[in-house]
């Protein structure tokens, strides 16, 4: 069997690359130079903030490319490839809507290019936001944030898919609304997703889906997997992700991403 000519590997974080404790497997650091030597770019693809991804990969021995904010911000070799900012008035309307959801235990993160912003500052919500946003500021009024807003992320202490998400699905008439995790719903400009971001990275590299491997587990990874010929759903992936992926990978608790990459490099 001929080994595929892979030039780009895009990997989701939570439930995909990260282990059961939310850490990057140590084995990745040894893999990255081998990928570089084979001419393969490694790109974390996450709903997380760019600053957070850079913090998590600070020990990487090679330069990485990044798909951040669920595709709203793409960076290669430290330079911006693309970004997609939400209209300020629309963002303000979402802030007001979330404030009105008194029957739900939710909090909003306004995700700017320079920082993320919250006005709900209790310790429990702050701790959840802090996991994903290395640059995080508490402000008095989210409608007055002075930044390019890439995404609005709603955290629901219940199961987001069943709780806050239905309250926001009408926004799909004009914007992208995606359940990005068990507790998160992300709102972005129409068409913004990890798949479109991956296509922009592919264009920059001069390659196509046939040169791309991608891994994911949740609904915000759907377009990412569709944009890669070698698409892998993790063992515990959402059923819709398992249905669209061409291949399956072992669990993230068993370093499934590293296992697949190791097997590919050994061919």
LINBEL-V866738 format. One record per residue. N is the residue number from 0. RES is the residue in three letters. PSI is psi in radians with two decimals (none if undefined). OMEGA is omega in whole degrees, -180 to 180 (* if undefined). Layout:
n=N res=RES psi=PSI omega=OMEGA
n=N res=RES psi=PSI omega=OMEGA
This chain:
n=0 res=UNK psi=2.25 omega=-180
n=1 res=UNK psi=2.34 omega=179
n=2 res=UNK psi=2.36 omega=180
n=3 res=UNK psi=2.62 omega=-180
n=4 res=UNK psi=1.34 omega=-178
n=5 res=UNK psi=2.29 omega=178
n=6 res=UNK psi=-0.19 omega=-177
n=7 res=UNK psi=2.29 omega=174
n=8 res=UNK psi=2.06 omega=179
n=9 res=UNK psi=2.28 omega=-170
n=10 res=UNK psi=2.15 omega=170
n=11 res=UNK psi=2.86 omega=-177
n=12 res=UNK psi=-1.36 omega=-174
n=13 res=UNK psi=2.24 omega=179
n=14 res=UNK psi=0.01 omega=-177
n=15 res=UNK psi=-1.30 omega=179
n=16 res=UNK psi=-0.76 omega=-174
n=17 res=UNK psi=2.55 omega=-180
n=18 res=UNK psi=-3.00 omega=-176
n=19 res=UNK psi=-0.40 omega=179
n=20 res=UNK psi=0.18 omega=179
n=21 res=UNK psi=0.43 omega=-178
n=22 res=UNK psi=2.66 omega=174
n=23 res=UNK psi=2.23 omega=179
n=24 res=UNK psi=2.37 omega=-178
n=25 res=UNK psi=-0.53 omega=-178
n=26 res=UNK psi=-0.35 omega=-180
n=27 res=UNK psi=-0.64 omega=-176
n=28 res=UNK psi=-0.55 omega=178
n=29 res=UNK psi=-0.47 omega=-180
n=30 res=UNK psi=-0.62 omega=-172
n=31 res=UNK psi=-0.79 omega=177
n=32 res=UNK psi=-0.59 omega=178
n=33 res=UNK psi=-0.69 omega=176
n=34 res=UNK psi=-0.79 omega=179
n=35 res=UNK psi=-0.76 omega=-178
n=36 res=UNK psi=-0.40 omega=176
n=37 res=UNK psi=0.05 omega=-180
n=38 res=UNK psi=0.50 omega=-178
n=39 res=UNK psi=2.20 omega=178
n=40 res=UNK psi=2.38 omega=176
n=41 res=UNK psi=2.19 omega=-175
n=42 res=UNK psi=1.88 omega=169
n=43 res=UNK psi=2.38 omega=-179
n=44 res=UNK psi=1.87 omega=-166
n=45 res=UNK psi=2.82 omega=168
n=46 res=UNK psi=-0.11 omega=-178
n=47 res=UNK psi=2.79 omega=177
n=48 res=UNK psi=2.60 omega=178
n=49 res=UNK psi=-0.76 omega=-180
n=50 res=UNK psi=-0.63 omega=179
n=51 res=UNK psi=-0.77 omega=179
n=52 res=UNK psi=-0.75 omega=179
n=53 res=UNK psi=-0.65 omega=177
n=54 res=UNK psi=-0.75 omega=-178
n=55 res=UNK psi=-0.56 omega=-178
n=56 res=UNK psi=0.42 omega=-179
n=57 res=UNK psi=-0.48 omega=-179
n=58 res=UNK psi=0.04 omega=-179
n=59 res=UNK psi=2.30 omega=-178
n=60 res=UNK psi=-0.03 omega=179
n=61 res=UNK psi=2.84 omega=177
n=62 res=UNK psi=2.36 omega=179
n=63 res=UNK psi=2.74 omega=168
n=64 res=UNK psi=2.77 omega=-175
n=65 res=UNK psi=2.38 omega=166
n=66 res=UNK psi=1.86 omega=-174
n=67 res=UNK psi=2.92 omega=176
n=68 res=UNK psi=0.74 omega=179
n=69 res=UNK psi=0.55 omega=175
n=70 res=UNK psi=-0.10 omega=-179
n=71 res=UNK psi=-0.22 omega=-177
n=72 res=UNK psi=2.11 omega=-178
n=73 res=UNK psi=2.29 omega=-177
n=74 res=UNK psi=2.35 omega=174
n=75 res=UNK psi=2.30 omega=-180
n=76 res=UNK psi=0.64 omega=177
n=77 res=UNK psi=-0.02 omega=-178
n=78 res=UNK psi=2.55 omega=180
n=79 res=UNK psi=2.26 omega=172
n=80 res=UNK psi=-0.76 omega=179
n=81 res=UNK psi=2.70 omega=171
n=82 res=UNK psi=2.72 omega=-175
n=83 res=UNK psi=1.73 omega=-174
n=84 res=UNK psi=2.46 omega=178
n=85 res=UNK psi=2.53 omega=176
n=86 res=UNK psi=2.37 omega=-174
n=87 res=UNK psi=-0.66 omega=-179
n=88 res=UNK psi=-0.66 omega=175
n=89 res=UNK psi=-0.77 omega=179
n=90 res=UNK psi=-0.75 omega=179
n=91 res=UNK psi=-0.64 omega=179
n=92 res=UNK psi=-0.61 omega=177
n=93 res=UNK psi=-0.70 omega=177
n=94 res=UNK psi=-0.84 omega=-179
n=95 res=UNK psi=-0.66 omega=179
n=96 res=UNK psi=-0.79 omega=-179
n=97 res=UNK psi=-0.66 omega=177
n=98 res=UNK psi=-0.50 omega=-177
n=99 res=UNK psi=-0.05 omega=-179
n=100 res=UNK psi=1.10 omega=-175
n=101 res=UNK psi=-0.39 omega=-177
n=102 res=UNK psi=-0.07 omega=180
n=103 res=UNK psi=2.61 omega=177
n=104 res=UNK psi=1.52 omega=-175
n=105 res=UNK psi=2.81 omega=175
n=106 res=UNK psi=2.68 omega=-176
n=107 res=UNK psi=2.39 omega=172
n=108 res=UNK psi=2.10 omega=173
n=109 res=UNK psi=2.04 omega=-170
n=110 res=UNK psi=1.80 omega=179
n=111 res=UNK psi=3.00 omega=180
n=112 res=UNK psi=-0.61 omega=-179
n=113 res=UNK psi=-0.61 omega=-175
n=114 res=UNK psi=2.95 omega=169
n=115 res=UNK psi=2.70 omega=-172
n=116 res=UNK psi=2.44 omega=175
n=117 res=UNK psi=2.67 omega=172
n=118 res=UNK psi=-0.30 omega=171
n=119 res=UNK psi=2.05 omega=-169
n=120 res=UNK psi=0.23 omega=178
n=121 res=UNK psi=2.69 omega=-171
n=122 res=UNK psi=-0.64 omega=-176
n=123 res=UNK psi=-0.82 omega=178
n=124 res=UNK psi=-0.72 omega=180
n=125 res=UNK psi=-0.72 omega=-179
n=126 res=UNK psi=-0.66 omega=179
n=127 res=UNK psi=-0.75 omega=179
n=128 res=UNK psi=-0.65 omega=-177
n=129 res=UNK psi=-0.43 omega=178
n=130 res=UNK psi=-0.55 omega=-171
n=131 res=UNK psi=-0.22 omega=-174
n=132 res=UNK psi=1.73 omega=-180
n=133 res=UNK psi=-0.62 omega=174
n=134 res=UNK psi=1.83 omega=-173
n=135 res=UNK psi=2.18 omega=-178
n=136 res=UNK psi=2.41 omega=174
n=137 res=UNK psi=2.22 omega=-178
n=138 res=UNK psi=2.83 omega=180
n=139 res=UNK psi=-0.56 omega=-173
n=140 res=UNK psi=1.92 omega=-178
n=141 res=UNK psi=-0.34 omega=179
n=142 res=UNK psi=-0.15 omega=-178
n=143 res=UNK psi=0.22 omega=-179
n=144 res=UNK psi=2.30 omega=180
n=145 res=UNK psi=1.50 omega=-178
n=146 res=UNK psi=2.84 omega=170
n=147 res=UNK psi=2.05 omega=-175
n=148 res=UNK psi=2.04 omega=-177
n=149 res=UNK psi=-0.51 omega=-172
n=150 res=UNK psi=2.66 omega=170
n=151 res=UNK psi=2.11 omega=-175
n=152 res=UNK psi=2.15 omega=-179
n=153 res=UNK psi=2.17 omega=176
n=154 res=UNK psi=2.25 omega=-179
n=155 res=UNK psi=2.16 omega=-180
n=156 res=UNK psi=-0.27 omega=170
n=157 res=UNK psi=-2.94 omega=178
n=158 res=UNK psi=1.97 omega=-171
n=159 res=UNK psi=-0.67 omega=-176
n=160 res=UNK psi=-0.52 omega=-178
n=161 res=UNK psi=-0.26 omega=-171
n=162 res=UNK psi=-1.44 omega=-175
n=163 res=UNK psi=-0.51 omega=-176
n=164 res=UNK psi=-0.83 omega=179
n=165 res=UNK psi=-0.44 omega=178
n=166 res=UNK psi=-0.29 omega=-173
n=167 res=UNK psi=-0.10 omega=-173
n=168 res=UNK psi=-0.38 omega=177
n=169 res=UNK psi=-0.38 omega=178
n=170 res=UNK psi=-0.22 omega=178
n=171 res=UNK psi=-0.26 omega=177
n=172 res=UNK psi=-0.47 omega=-177
n=173 res=UNK psi=-0.26 omega=-174
n=174 res=UNK psi=2.93 omega=176
n=175 res=UNK psi=2.16 omega=177
n=176 res=UNK psi=2.08 omega=-175
n=177 res=UNK psi=2.40 omega=173
n=178 res=UNK psi=1.95 omega=-171
n=179 res=UNK psi=-0.01 omega=179
n=180 res=UNK psi=3.13 omega=-178
n=181 res=UNK psi=-0.55 omega=-175
n=182 res=UNK psi=0.03 omega=-172
n=183 res=UNK psi=2.45 omega=168
n=184 res=UNK psi=2.27 omega=-179
n=185 res=UNK psi=2.43 omega=180
n=186 res=UNK psi=2.18 omega=-176
n=187 res=UNK psi=3.13 omega=176
n=188 res=UNK psi=2.70 omega=180
n=189 res=UNK psi=2.41 omega=179
n=190 res=UNK psi=-0.16 omega=179
n=191 res=UNK psi=2.16 omega=176
n=192 res=UNK psi=3.00 omega=-178
n=193 res=UNK psi=-0.51 omega=-180
n=194 res=UNK psi=-0.79 omega=178
n=195 res=UNK psi=-0.67 omega=177
n=196 res=UNK psi=-0.72 omega=179
n=197 res=UNK psi=-0.68 omega=179
n=198 res=UNK psi=-0.62 omega=178
n=199 res=UNK psi=-0.64 omega=176
n=200 res=UNK psi=-0.70 omega=176
n=201 res=UNK psi=-0.76 omega=179
n=202 res=UNK psi=-0.73 omega=179
n=203 res=UNK psi=-0.64 omega=-179
n=204 res=UNK psi=-0.21 omega=-178
n=205 res=UNK psi=0.61 omega=-179
n=206 res=UNK psi=3.10 omega=179
n=207 res=UNK psi=-3.06 omega=179
n=208 res=UNK psi=-0.52 omega=-178
n=209 res=UNK psi=-0.22 omega=178
n=210 res=UNK psi=0.25 omega=-169
n=211 res=UNK psi=2.38 omega=174
n=212 res=UNK psi=2.39 omega=-179
n=213 res=UNK psi=2.58 omega=-179
n=214 res=UNK psi=2.42 omega=177
n=215 res=UNK psi=3.01 omega=-178
n=216 res=UNK psi=-0.31 omega=-172
n=217 res=UNK psi=3.08 omega=-170
n=218 res=UNK psi=-0.54 omega=179
n=219 res=UNK psi=0.00 omega=177
n=220 res=UNK psi=0.00 omega=-174
n=221 res=UNK psi=-0.96 omega=-177
n=222 res=UNK psi=-0.53 omega=177
n=223 res=UNK psi=-0.83 omega=-179
n=224 res=UNK psi=-0.59 omega=179
n=225 res=UNK psi=-0.39 omega=-177
n=226 res=UNK psi=0.06 omega=-179
n=227 res=UNK psi=2.30 omega=178
n=228 res=UNK psi=-0.63 omega=-178
n=229 res=UNK psi=1.43 omega=-174
n=230 res=UNK psi=2.32 omega=-176
n=231 res=UNK psi=2.22 omega=170
n=232 res=UNK psi=2.38 omega=179
n=233 res=UNK psi=2.83 omega=-173
n=234 res=UNK psi=-0.65 omega=-178
n=235 res=UNK psi=0.45 omega=-176
n=236 res=UNK psi=2.70 omega=172
n=237 res=UNK psi=2.49 omega=-178
n=238 res=UNK psi=-0.64 omega=180
n=239 res=UNK psi=-0.55 omega=178
n=240 res=UNK psi=-0.74 omega=177
n=241 res=UNK psi=-0.57 omega=-178
n=242 res=UNK psi=-0.57 omega=-175
n=243 res=UNK psi=-0.44 omega=-177
n=244 res=UNK psi=2.54 omega=178
n=245 res=UNK psi=-0.46 omega=-176
n=246 res=UNK psi=2.92 omega=176
n=247 res=UNK psi=2.62 omega=179
n=248 res=UNK psi=2.68 omega=175
n=249 res=UNK psi=2.94 omega=-178
n=250 res=UNK psi=2.62 omega=175
n=251 res=UNK psi=-0.40 omega=177
n=252 res=UNK psi=-0.20 omega=179
n=253 res=UNK psi=0.37 omega=-179
n=254 res=UNK psi=0.82 omega=-175
n=255 res=UNK psi=-0.68 omega=179
n=256 res=UNK psi=-0.81 omega=-179
n=257 res=UNK psi=-0.64 omega=179
n=258 res=UNK psi=-0.82 omega=-179
n=259 res=UNK psi=-0.77 omega=-179
n=260 res=UNK psi=-0.73 omega=178
n=261 res=UNK psi=-0.75 omega=180
n=262 res=UNK psi=-0.69 omega=178
n=263 res=UNK psi=-0.79 omega=-178
n=264 res=UNK psi=-0.43 omega=-179
n=265 res=UNK psi=-0.15 omega=-177
n=266 res=UNK psi=none omega=*
